[in-house]
Amino acid sequence: MLRRVLFGLLAVGSLTLVGCAHSPQSLNPQPKLNAQLTAVGHGQQVVVRVVDGRPSPTLGTRGGLYPETSSISVDGQQLVPQLQAQAEAAVRLLGFTPVQGGNGPQLTVTLADLKYQSPKEGLYVTEASISSTFRADVQNNGRSYSGRYAASLDQRFGMAPNEETNTKLIGDVLSDALTRVFQDQTIGRTLGQ
C-alpha cells in the first residue's frame, strides 16, 4: 500500500516538471499594414525589395524551467514573401507601381531585428517582450534616404503562450513596425522626386 502511494506521488512530481518544459516553436506570422496611407505618387515604377537582415531565425526563448528547449523561431524564407507582398501593397497605396527590377527609384526594406524575450527566472512564463525593427533605404536619381522603424509589445500571460498566441503577437509587432516604414512621408517624397 505504501509503495503504491509513493509511486503515485513520484508520477505526479514528474508530470509537474514535464509541464514546465516548453518545446520549440517555429512560427509563421502574417504581418499586415494596419493604417491608411496617402497617395503621393503618380504611377511611377519603383523597384521594391524586402530582405531578411537578421543574424539568425531564432527570436529568443520562452523561458520557464528549461529555456534552452523553448526557443522561438521565424523562418525568413516563409516571412520575406509575406513582407514583400505587404511592401508592394503599401507602395501601390502611396501611388506608385511596384516592379521587381529596373533602373528607376529603388526601395529596400530590411528586417533588421525581431526579438522575443521572457524573464529568465521562474518556472512559469508570465510575460514576454517582443520587438521588431525595419530599415528602409531609398535611392532615386542620386538622392538617398534611410530610416529605422521599430515597434515593441510587452505582454503578460495567465499561462504559457501557445503557438497561436505567439504567432499573433509577433505578427502584430511586425505589422506595426512595417506600417511605420510607409507612414514616413519622406520615403514617398524621395520615391516621387
N, C-alpha and C positions, 0 to 999 in steps of 0.2 A: 504494500500500500504506500509506504513512504517513498519507495523508489519511483512509483508511478507519478506521485505529486511532484517529486524533484525533477523528473523528466519533463513534465508539463511546464514547470517554471523555466527550465532551460530552453525549451522550444519557444516560449513566449519571449524570453530575453533575446534570442537570436532573431526573431521576427522583427522586434523593435529596431535592432541595429540595421537590418536589411531595409526597413522603411526609411531610414535616414540617408541611405546611399542613393544617389541620383545617377541615372545613366546619361550618356552624352546626348545632346540634342543637335540635330542638323536641320536647320530651319530654312524655309523658303518664303520670306516676307514678300508682300505685294505692295510696294510703295506707290502712292498716287498723289498727284498735285492736289492741294486742298484749298486753293484760293483762286479768285478771278484774276486774270492778267489783262492789262491794257495793251491793245494793238498799237504798235509804233511803226511797224514795217509796212512795205507796200508790195509784198510778194517776192522780195529779193531772195535768191538762193543762199542758204547758209549750210556749210558743212558741219554736221553735228557728230561729235564722238563722245562716248562715255567710256571711262577707263576705271578699272579697279586698281587703286594705288596702295591698297593695304598690304602690309608685310606678310600677313597670314589670314586665312579664312576664319581662324578662331577669334571669337569676340571676348572670351573670358570664361569664367565658371560660375555655376550657381551656388557655390559654397557648400554648406552643410558639413556633415561628418567626414565625407571623402571628396573634397573639392577636385582632386586630381582626376576623378572619374566623371565629373559633372560638367564637362566642357560644353560650350555653346558655339556652333559654327554656322556660317552662312557662305555657301559656295558662290564664288564670284562668277563662274560660268552660268549659273542659273540667274543670279541677280542682275548682271550687266544688261542682258537683253530687255529686262523689265525697266531698268533705269533708262536705257536708250529710247524705248517707246515713250516713256513719260517726258523725256527731254525733247524729243521730236514733237510731241503734242504741245508742249509749252512753247516751242519756237513757232509753231503754227498759230497759237493763240496770240503771240506777240506780233503776228502779221507777216512772218517770213515763211519761206518754203524750205523745209529741211531736205538735204541731199547727203549722199554717202561720200561723194568725192568731188573734187573740182578745185578751182583756184580762187573762189570767192571768199567772203568772210568765213571765218572758222570759229567754232565754239567747242572747246574741250572741257567736259565736266568729269572731274576725277573724284572718286570716293576715296578720300584721304584717310578716314578713320571710322571705325564702328566698334564700340566697346560695350561690354556688359559686365558690371561689377556688383558682387554681393559681399556683405561683410564676411570676413574670414572666420570670425569666432562664432561659436554657437552650433547646435545640432540642426537647427531648422532654418530654412531660407524664409525670411520675413520681409526682405526688401531688396530692391535692385536699382542701380543707377545705370541708365542706358544713354549713350551719346553717339552722335554721328556728325562728321564734318565732311563737306564737299569743297573742292577748289574749282573755280571756273576760270578759264583762260580764253580771252577773245583776241583774235587777230583780224584786222581789216585795213587794207590799204596803208600798211606801215604803222598803223596805230595798234596799240595793245592795251589790254586791261585785265587785271587779275583780282580775284576776290576769294575770301574764305567764308563759309556759311555753316553755322553749327546749330544743332538742336539737342536738347537733353531732356530726360524724364527721370524723376525719382518716384518709384512705385513701391507701395507697401502691400504685403500679401498676408492673408489669413492662413494660407497653406502654400507649400512649394508650387510654383507656377508650372503648368504642363506646357507641352509644345505649342498648343493652340494659343495659349495666353502670351507666351514669349514671342511667337510669330507676329501676333497683332501689335504688341508693344514695340518691337523692333521696326515693324512696318510703319507705325505711326511716327516714330522718331526720324526714320529715313524720309518719310513724306514731308515732314515739317522742314527738315534741312534742305531738301531738294526744292521745295516751294520757295524758300528764301533766296535760292540762287536766282530764280526767274523773277522775283519781286524787285531785284536790284535794277533800277531803271537805267543805270549806266551800261549794263550789258546790252539792253535793247538799243540804246543810243549809239553805242560803239558798233554794233552789227549793222545799223542802218546808215552809217555815215558814208 
